[in-house]
Amino acid sequence: MQRPDYDLSKIKFATDQPTFEKAVVLYESGKVTQFEEGIRSYAAVVLGTKPYRVSVEARRYDYGHCNCYLGQSDTLCKHMVALALFVVMYGKPLTDEDKKLIDSPSCSGKLGKLEKEELAVIKKSFTEALRYIKGYNGPSRTWFAYQNSLQEGCKRLSAIVSNLPVNEQTTQLLVDLLLRLDKKLISGGVDDSDGTVGEFIRETVEVLIQYTKLDPKCTPTFRQLENRETCFGWEKPLLELISDKHDDIISP
């Protein structure tokens, strides 16, 4: 079977959670039947409330057709996503990790340090995810596609952040990430009208606050944020932690 241009991670991060979860149920229960491969496309009958004729392209899994009511209105449906899962998994079972969805960043709660090779991989993965968070100057008809790109980028970043160990090293990584996002918002042309990026920044600040509770040595990392003005003032809660730490030291 020809390989599509997308993979499982693309499907996970670019599909809304309810649709992805329903598609997983269809795929795992063997509802994708009569699979056929075309020229840079795939087709199948997906069994739902009735059999649906479904097709997706090899270039993009959200380009295709389904004769369910959503598909007929050109909306990505669970049947199309189920077929895409069948294509990228070649019919193999999904693991728990494959099905795990992370929509927002969280603290792993695990102390530890990244090896040099691991650190390089994380930095590269941050850069790759940040490509989805880009400037916008397109026509109004592409607005929703642009917002989907921002959401996908933030989901990808959330998955990375949520698996990081807690230490000074990863604290610096997250501060650098927030500064990169801040630059994109201030001068990179990112249109965050719906607050997707801003919410990710706020939640990542909460992650950093959790870091300091688990390892107080993370706190001094925030000193580099002094005398900086950010687009949302997100640095203020972190700088307050430095002030609180200083007060603890000088208290009798």
C-alpha positions as CSV (number, residue, x, y, z in Angstrom):
1,M,0.0,0.0,0.0
2,Q,1.3,3.5,-0.9
3,R,2.2,5.6,2.1
4,P,0.1,8.7,2.7
5,D,1.7,12.1,3.3
6,Y,0.3,12.1,6.9
7,D,0.9,9.9,9.9
8,L,-0.9,9.1,13.1
9,S,0.5,12.1,14.9
10,K,-0.9,14.4,12.2
11,I,-4.4,12.8,12.6
12,K,-4.3,13.1,16.4
13,F,-3.2,16.7,16.6
14,A,-5.2,18.0,13.7
15,T,-8.6,16.3,14.6
16,D,-10.9,17.6,17.3
17,Q,-11.1,15.2,20.3
18,P,-14.7,14.0,19.9
19,T,-14.2,13.1,16.2
20,F,-10.9,11.4,16.9
21,E,-12.3,9.3,19.7
22,K,-15.3,8.2,17.7
23,A,-13.1,7.3,14.8
24,V,-10.9,5.2,17.1
25,V,-14.0,3.2,18.2
26,L,-14.9,2.6,14.5
27,Y,-11.4,1.5,13.6
28,E,-10.9,-0.7,16.6
29,S,-14.3,-2.4,16.2
30,G,-13.5,-3.4,12.6
31,K,-16.0,-1.0,11.0
32,V,-13.6,-0.1,8.1
33,T,-14.4,-2.6,5.4
34,Q,-14.0,-3.2,1.7
35,F,-10.8,-1.2,1.7
36,E,-9.5,-0.2,-1.8
37,E,-6.4,1.8,-2.9
38,G,-6.7,4.2,-5.7
39,I,-4.3,6.7,-7.3
40,R,-3.1,8.7,-4.4
41,S,-6.4,8.0,-2.6
42,Y,-8.1,5.4,-0.5
43,A,-11.7,4.2,-0.3
44,A,-13.7,2.0,2.0
45,V,-17.2,1.2,3.4
46,V,-17.3,2.3,7.0
47,L,-20.1,0.8,9.0
48,G,-22.0,3.3,11.1
49,T,-25.7,3.6,11.6
50,K,-25.6,2.4,8.0
51,P,-22.8,1.6,5.5
52,Y,-21.1,4.8,4.3
53,R,-19.0,5.1,1.2
54,V,-15.8,7.0,2.3
55,S,-12.7,8.2,0.5
56,V,-9.7,10.2,1.6
57,E,-6.7,11.5,-0.3
58,A,-3.1,10.4,0.3
59,R,-2.1,14.0,0.4
60,R,-4.5,15.1,3.2
61,Y,-6.8,12.9,5.2
62,D,-9.3,15.7,5.6
63,Y,-9.7,15.9,1.8
64,G,-12.2,13.3,0.7
65,H,-15.8,12.4,0.8
66,C,-18.4,10.6,2.9
67,N,-22.1,10.2,2.2
68,C,-23.0,10.8,5.8
69,Y,-24.7,14.1,6.6
70,L,-21.4,15.7,7.8
71,G,-19.5,14.5,4.8
72,Q,-22.2,15.8,2.4
73,S,-21.7,19.3,3.9
74,D,-17.9,19.1,3.4
75,T,-17.2,18.6,7.1
76,L,-14.5,16.2,8.3
77,C,-16.4,13.2,9.9
78,K,-15.5,10.3,12.1
79,H,-15.8,7.9,9.1
80,M,-13.1,9.7,7.1
81,V,-10.9,9.8,10.2
82,A,-11.5,6.1,10.8
83,L,-10.4,5.3,7.2
84,A,-7.3,7.5,7.6
85,L,-6.4,5.5,10.8
86,F,-6.8,2.3,8.8
87,V,-4.4,3.7,6.2
88,V,-1.7,4.9,8.6
89,M,-1.9,1.8,10.9
90,Y,-2.2,-0.7,8.1
91,G,-4.9,-2.4,10.2
92,K,-2.6,-2.9,13.2
93,P,-4.0,-2.3,16.7
94,L,-3.6,1.1,18.4
95,T,-1.7,1.3,21.6
96,D,-2.9,3.3,24.7
97,E,-0.2,5.8,23.8
98,D,-1.5,6.0,20.2
99,K,-5.0,6.9,21.5
100,K,-3.8,9.3,24.2
101,L,-4.9,12.9,23.6
102,I,-3.3,15.9,25.3
103,D,-5.1,19.1,24.6
104,S,-3.3,21.3,27.2
105,P,0.2,21.3,28.9
106,S,0.6,19.8,32.3
107,C,3.4,19.0,34.7
108,S,4.6,15.5,34.6
109,G,5.4,15.5,38.3
110,K,8.6,13.6,37.7
111,L,12.0,15.0,38.7
112,G,14.9,14.2,36.4
113,K,17.3,15.5,33.8
114,L,17.4,15.1,30.0
115,E,20.5,13.6,28.5
116,K,22.3,15.6,25.8
117,E,20.7,13.6,23.0
118,E,17.2,13.8,24.5
119,L,17.6,17.6,24.9
120,A,18.4,17.9,21.2
121,V,15.4,15.9,20.3
122,I,13.1,18.0,22.4
123,K,14.4,21.3,21.0
124,K,13.9,19.9,17.5
125,S,10.4,18.8,18.3
126,F,9.6,22.3,19.7
127,T,10.8,23.9,16.5
128,E,8.8,21.6,14.4
129,A,5.6,22.2,16.4
130,L,6.2,26.0,16.3
131,R,6.0,25.9,12.5
132,Y,2.2,25.5,12.8
133,I,2.1,28.7,14.8
134,K,2.8,31.2,12.0
135,G,1.8,34.6,10.7
136,Y,-1.5,35.1,8.9
137,N,-2.2,37.5,6.0
138,G,-4.5,35.3,3.9
139,P,-8.1,35.8,2.8
140,S,-11.1,35.3,5.1
141,R,-11.9,32.0,3.5
142,T,-8.7,30.4,4.9
143,W,-9.3,31.7,8.4
144,F,-10.6,28.5,9.9
145,A,-7.8,26.5,8.4
146,Y,-5.4,29.0,10.0
147,Q,-7.0,28.6,13.4
148,N,-6.8,24.9,13.0
149,S,-3.1,25.2,12.4
150,L,-2.6,27.2,15.6
151,Q,-4.6,24.6,17.5
152,E,-2.5,21.8,16.1
153,G,0.7,23.6,17.0
154,C,-0.4,24.1,20.6
155,K,-1.5,20.5,20.9
156,R,1.8,19.3,19.6
157,L,3.6,21.6,22.1
158,S,1.3,20.4,24.9
159,A,2.2,16.8,24.3
160,I,5.9,17.6,24.5
161,V,5.6,19.8,27.6
162,S,3.5,17.2,29.5
163,N,6.2,14.6,29.2
164,L,9.1,16.7,30.4
165,P,10.9,15.9,33.6
166,V,11.1,18.7,36.2
167,N,14.5,20.4,36.7
168,E,16.3,23.7,36.0
169,Q,17.2,22.5,32.5
170,T,13.6,22.0,31.4
171,T,12.5,25.2,33.2
172,Q,14.9,27.0,30.9
173,L,13.5,25.1,27.9
174,L,10.0,26.3,28.7
175,V,11.0,29.9,29.4
176,D,12.7,29.9,26.0
177,L,9.6,28.4,24.4
178,L,7.4,31.1,25.9
179,L,9.7,33.8,24.7
180,R,9.6,32.4,21.2
181,L,5.8,32.3,21.3
182,D,5.7,35.9,22.7
183,K,7.9,37.1,19.8
184,K,5.6,35.4,17.3
185,L,2.6,37.2,18.8
186,I,4.3,40.6,19.0
187,S,6.2,40.8,15.7
188,G,5.6,37.5,13.9
189,G,2.2,38.3,12.5
190,V,0.4,35.6,14.5
191,D,-3.3,36.4,14.7
192,D,-4.5,34.9,18.0
193,S,-7.9,36.4,17.9
194,D,-9.5,33.3,19.4
195,G,-6.9,33.1,22.2
196,T,-5.4,29.7,21.4
197,V,-1.8,30.6,21.8
198,G,-2.5,32.9,24.7
199,E,-4.2,30.1,26.6
200,F,-1.3,27.8,25.9
201,I,1.1,30.4,27.3
202,R,-1.1,30.8,30.4
203,E,-1.2,27.1,31.0
204,T,2.5,26.7,30.5
205,V,3.1,29.4,33.1
206,E,1.0,27.2,35.5
207,V,3.2,24.3,34.6
208,L,6.3,26.3,35.6
209,I,4.7,27.3,38.9
210,Q,4.3,23.6,39.6
211,Y,7.9,23.1,38.7
212,T,9.0,25.4,41.5
213,K,6.9,23.5,44.0
214,L,8.6,20.3,43.1
215,D,12.1,21.8,42.7
216,P,12.7,25.3,44.2
217,K,16.0,25.4,42.3
218,C,14.0,26.1,39.2
219,T,12.9,29.5,40.5
220,P,16.0,31.6,39.7
221,T,15.6,30.8,36.0
222,F,12.8,33.4,35.9
223,R,15.2,36.3,36.7
224,Q,15.9,36.6,32.9
225,L,12.3,37.8,32.6
226,E,12.9,40.9,34.8
227,N,12.4,44.2,33.0
228,R,10.7,42.5,30.0
229,E,7.3,43.4,28.7
230,T,5.3,40.5,27.2
231,C,2.1,40.7,25.2
232,F,0.0,39.2,28.0
233,G,2.1,40.1,31.0
234,W,2.5,36.3,31.5
235,E,5.9,36.8,33.2
236,K,4.4,38.5,36.2
237,P,3.3,35.3,38.2
238,L,6.8,33.9,37.6
239,L,8.6,37.0,38.8
240,E,6.4,37.0,41.9
241,L,7.9,33.7,42.8
242,I,11.3,35.2,42.8
243,S,10.1,38.0,45.1
244,D,8.5,35.4,47.4
245,K,11.7,33.4,47.5
246,H,13.7,36.5,48.3
247,D,11.2,37.4,51.1
248,D,11.7,33.9,52.6
249,I,15.5,34.3,52.6
250,I,15.5,37.7,54.4
251,S,12.7,36.9,56.9
252,P,14.0,36.6,60.5
